[in-house]
Amino acid sequence: MPDLATQLTVTTRRYIDTNPEIRDLVFNHDPTMSMIGENCHEEVMGGLNWNDTIDYDVQDGGPYSKGQDLPADQRQLEQALQFVPKFNTIMIPFYKEDIKVFNVAGDPLAVINLVTARVDSAFIQLGEQSALQRYLQGQSAAFVKFPNGLLEACSDGATTGWDGVAGGYPMYGTLTRSLYGGRMLSPAPYNFAGGQITLPIMEQLYQSVNFGSGKYECNVITTTPIGYGFIRNNYQTQQRFQNVSVGKAGFRGLEYNGATILQTRLCPGSYLMRPANNAAATNPSTAGASAINGTNDRVDVRMFNYAAGNNATNYPAPYVMWGNGAGGAGTGANVGGTYPFGETIWFENIRKPMVKYRTSKSKPFDGSLDDDGFIPSAGNTKLVGKVLLAHNFSILPGYVCYGYNFQS
């Protein structure tokens, strides 16, 4: 075996950054979770369910004549949306040799403290998983471990949405939508069918969740970076779109009516649905396509693999988001002879009480490092820590809607 050291490695010292920082090549960051953290976060001490009382009917009342008998039926006006806490963990394993021999805390030869770096990374990963889960659902068997997110909140109980589930989600918060009507029935998801996003449809979606200026008006529109680019390139020259910054994190967006259009890679769309390494997408109706598509983002792939207990479950990449959603071409660029996946756009009112994001107040399920510390394995020198979170979303259905599969 030849010697590995060259004349340079023997005679020249290595440069070591004395103020090091790990360069992030994995994580994406979500502006809407930042806003929810500022405005809509609640810590809950305990309870089997986390409930929200809603009004769904009104009292008797109206014009009457002098001397008329005034009916006053006793009606039930109130009901409760019920959500159970859902649990999430990020595991942090080490071998004892790594942190007791090779990378010892306080040793000047430890350029970056391995324990600190891995724990910090776990917190970021937990935050990104929460942001990814917000756009999904927590009802069907494959998603029952997930929080109850926007996908099921934004349903009229009859119309198929971006995930391709026929009929959408007839129940939300344990309530059957059709029994209560009104805003329990969100505006139906709008299918662009691989076409162009247009201002009339944006206005239709915006106004469908507008119940008065100020507190009762849509204040956030979220789409993917590609979707954001379509809107910016097609329409920003119009006066109604202006650049603005939002929240403490300073996320930039475009102003539209009373809302700000923001972009995130964690919003359902082509970034999350396409295969890894710039490979061409596979027709979702093809056998085995789910093991190829939806592998582009490592955080979501690891999350779905972990939840399912296998390495073949990836981010949903349904047929209704591919091409025109019906076997033909959309308006997006055909790459390598295959149709692309489309983008989604979400219209929301991210204010209390329209949105609540609840987490447990009890440590370590408040998103903390497990207070049991790093637990040694009985059979080897592995040490395992974990970050734990009990959480769920409560989103009033009538104040949110979305459109899906636009490609230009």
Secondary structure, 3 states (H helix, E strand, C coil): CCCCCCHHHHHCCCCCCCCCCCCCCCCCCCHHHHHHHHHCEEEECCCCCEEEEEECCCCCCCCCCCCCCCCCCCCCCEEEEEECCEEEEEEEEEEHHHHHHHCCCCCCCCCCCHHHHHHHHHHHHHHHHHHHHHCCCCCCHHHCCCCCCHHHHCCCCCCCCCCCCCCCCCEECCEEHHHHCHHHCCCCCEEEEEECCCHHHHHHHHHHCCCCCHHHCCCEEEECHHHHHHHHHHHCCCCCCEEEEECCCCEEEEEECCEEEEECCCCCCHHHHCCHHHCCCCCCCCCCHHHCCCCCCHHHHHHHHHHHCCCCCCCCCCHHHECCCCCCCCCCCCECCECCECEEEEEECCCCCCEEEEEECCCCCEEEECCCCCEECCCCCEEEEEEEEEEEEEECHHHCEEEEEECC
